[in-house]
Amino acid sequence: MLSVTKVLGKVLVARFYERNAGLFFVVFYLMFGIVESSQIISYHQSLIYATLTSVAFQLMVFAIWLLYTLKCVQFISEQLRQPLNQFVFQLALLHPSQLFIQSIQLILLLHLPVLAYTIFIIALGINSQNYLSVGSIILFQTALYLASARWLVYRLQAQHLFRFKLDLPHLTWKWPKPLPLFYLGHLTTQLPTVFFFAKVASLFCIFGFLQIPVDHYEVRVAILGLLFGLASHSVVVFELRKMEERFLLFMRTLPLSHLHRFLYLALTYGMLLIPEIIMLAINHVHAIDLVGIYLFGVGFLLLSHTQLFKKLDNEKYLQWMLGFFLISFLLVLFKIYWIEVLGLWLLGYFYFTKHYYPFEASEEAG
Amino acid sequence: MLTLHRVKKEYNSNLIIQVDQLQFDTGLYWIKGNNGSGKSTLLKVIAGMIPFEGDIVVNGIDLRKQPVEYRRQIHYVEAEPLYPPFLTGIDLISFFTQVRKAKKEEVHFLVQKFNISSFIAQPVGTYSSGMVKKLSLVLAFIGQPAYILLDEPLVTIDKDTVPILYEVISLYAARGIHFLFTSHQAFDIPSLTHRELLVENHSICYL
């Protein structure tokens, strides 16, 4: 049984954390990075007590946990559809009770960050004698884990019958699609939950930052909010690059210049960031700043995308992303973001022209 | 005329194919060779799809110096093409027509000829491999290239489509378009003669 756990760990658990590293980074920063180190304990105590004492706040926390569980379930479902992972269905040959144990183990491993924080909530809840809240939290989480594990058992046993698909609403486009919609269509039809969660996290970051009280109009708050939103798009960018190598190889044979291709890509990311720009606009960010922020956002995603032409490797990409994020963060703090905008576009174009044709996915695999 | 000069392709330092000098003039060329001999890699190199060492020139247009114009001259279709599953055949045909500045009548003719009009409004993800192949063949013929490269064009298409493909190749050959193709199956167009080449031991020679 240990070997089964090990294989599932490699195929599903490690890949889950790898793919969502950007999201975890944002959440980690929001939980531990935005308050001074001396206030971290009291900050978390306040959050936990709010969870324990306010019904509305507790319901909000439950909603977040539910979304996280749905994300886990969607991820497993997507992975089980991959031809490479079809061998996982051999687990259905296990005794039902063993299969259930394996499933619950897997679900718990995917929920480790939630579980770790829940332990603190329960400990404080018992300490402060909020037994009813503690009970409801334990009950809710147990129900989530049992339901997810039961679903997984059913999914593995009924391979031929079942196909889970979270159908989020997406636009239907009657006319022939222009190239940017080749990319965006991949997100809305093939990876709707990845897209949905990236957008929710991104808009949440922007909204959160715009709530920070400032004495006067400060554009950096908006840019920092967007920067965190962009970090949550890291998985989206990686998936789009992967899609290019799998389904858009024919593009390489078409008579299009590098500039033409690069502008198509810019248009794609420009369309992707429209919700963020709308959110900034309705929160009274000045029009001239909006233009700059838009160029900053598109440039950031373009550079993230084009540097993946050097190597399409998730681990290296995330390391690069972390460094890139920190540099951008500092440049924004030091008010040199407008220079960065120019740098992002120029460097993005440079990487693109230098690596677009020399890149070979088959070499990456070899 | 298509010329390869000192072309060399390696994957992870393993030599796949090396061509000192090779010339294709007019007509049809059947490139033969065992599995893994490097036929598909050679076609991808000529299509400008993958990096390589050396020079390739078509009608005086150098791939390295005029990449866009070169790609207008060379069309290529893979043995097992893949397209985004949510796109429809119409999406892809429209896109290729626009990028290659093709005439709509020509596209309409190809769609009718290959008999794909009944399914091209559906997403590619719903197609069988034979339907995808037919779509890819239509895409290969859209435009005004000098050469069309077909990697295993007979694989997965039904027997009714084979004479249609032969007919379209004959028609386009009469317009002055030349063909390089690989095939493990007999490829015999009665109205046209072809020359044969063999890829073996990392090199290629005329038979």
Interface residues (C-beta under 8 A of the other chain):
Chain A: P176 K177 P178 L179 F182 G185 H186 T189 Q190 M243 R246 F247 L248 L249 F250 R252 T253 L254 P255 L256 S257 Y357 P358 E360 S362 E363 G366
Chain B: Y11 N12 A47 G48 M49 I50 P51 P67 V68 E69 R71 R72 I74 H75 Y76 E78 P81 L82 Y83 P84 P85 F86 L87 I90 D91 S94 F95 F96 V99 R100 L139
